[in-house]
């Protein structure tokens, strides 16, 4: 088990190193001079040179890269030149709002997907199964930004039921959470359906039916309990994807999370904050993957033995 964990931890470190490298060089490929963006077009050469020196932009690129990596190890990701605060602190401050949004979106997807998947699995190739498949395909095909705009138009501008932007109260999270949940919902419905179809013909399900249990109890308790293992694994990985997908949703609804912070920082060429945002999301995603790998190794020793033979 120790060797299995060591290999997974090594892979996690490589992924984080790759994410840090990509975001560092990608930010510097974006057209525009951060000093000119911050000081404006009327700034003189002396002021621009001074600010570039303060930001370390006057040093060779490889020197900037080495300094960035050495500081990232200690979570010293620099200061925001736009907000005049530590970049890591700003990201952690906004991460709570993104986590709330992703958590509510995940809850919505699970609450809706489980019963729909159960209905589709118990009536394969029937009318209900086809209807669920069509709805799932539509929900995955709709552009996220368009869904957000339509929800705002209907429920905020026309019906005046929900706030259109910000995080003013509990109702503010409803529309952005639904928008974020739709792509995940389609994945979850198909996953629940396929997982249930795999277990509905098992002997223990047949035995439960032979004992006279109702179909709801057979499917909702006996079958679903065993089908939840692959479902929970995929949904755990999808939660990390929600954090990345929240960028567009937070921008549409002006939600004060990491995604909105990152888009504003990109526009301002605030290197430190953008790098901190991407690294934090990468860390969360890698940690979730690592925990899922560990759970796999605990639940199924064959995985550990297979890894050892490799």
C-alpha positions, 0 to 999 in steps of 0.5 A, a space after each residue: 500500500 505504501 508503494 501505491 500511495 508513493 506512486 500516486 503522490 509522485 504523479 500528483 506532484 508532476 501534475 501540479 508542476 506541469 500546471 504551474 509551468 503552463 500557467 506561468 508561460 501562458 500568462 506571459 504569452 498574453 499580449 499586453 504590458 502589465 505595467 502599461 495596463 496598470 499605469 495607463 497609456 500616459 505613463 512615462 518610460 521611467 514610471 513604467 521601468 520602475 514598475 516593471 522592476 517592482 514586478 520582476 518583469 525586467 529579469 530574464 524569463 527563466 529567472 522569473 520562472 525559477 523564482 516563481 517555482 521557489 515561492 510557490 512551494 511555500 505558497 508565496 505567490 506574490 502580491 496582487 498589483 491590482 488589489 494590493 494584497 497577497 494573491 494566495 490570500 485573495 484566492 482563499 478568500 474567494 474560494 469559499 463562494 466558489 465552493 458553495 456554488 459548486 456544492 449546490 450545483 452538485 446537490 442539484 445534479 444528484 437530486 435530479 439525476 438519481 430518480 431520472 436515472 432510476 426511471 430510465 434504467 427500470 424501463 430500458 428503451 421505453 418512452 421514459 428512457 428515451 425522454 430522459 436520454 433526450 433531456 440529458 442530451 439537451 442539457 449537455 448541449 446548451 451553452 452555459 453562458 446562454 443558459 445563464 442569460 436565459 435564466 436571468 431574463 426569465 426569472 429576474 427581468 420578467 418574473 422578478 423572482 430571483 436576483 440577477 447578480 452577486 451573492 446577496 442572499 441564499 436565493 442568489 445561488 439558485 440560478 448560477 447553481 442550476 446553470 453550472 449543474 446542467 452539464 453535470 446533470 446529463 453525465 450523472 443521469 447516464 451514469 446512474 442509468 448504466 450503473 443500475 443496468 449493470 446490477 439489476 440482473 444480479 442474483 441479490 436483486 433477483 432474490 429481493 424480488 423473489 421475497 416480494 419486495 416492491 420495485 421501488 425498494 428493490 431498485 432504490 435500496 438494494 440495486 442503487 446501494 451497489 451502483 453508487 460505488 462507480 457513481 460516487 467516484 465519477 461525481 467526486 472527479 466531476 466536482 473538481 471540474 465544477 470548480 474550473 467550469 465556474 469561471 463562465 458562470 461566475 462571470 455571467 452572474 457576477 458571483 464573487 468567486 475564484 472564477 470571477 477573480 481570475 477573469 478580472 485579473 486576466 484583464 488587468 494582467 495581474 499575473 500573481 492572482 491568475 497564477 494563484 487561481 489556477 494553481 489552487 484549482 489544480 491542487 483541489 482537482 489533484 487532491 480529489 483524484 488522489 483521494 479517489 485513487 486511495 479509495 480505489 486501492 482500499 476498496 479493491 486490493 487488485 488495483 494495488 497488486 496490478 500497479 505493483 506488477 507494472 
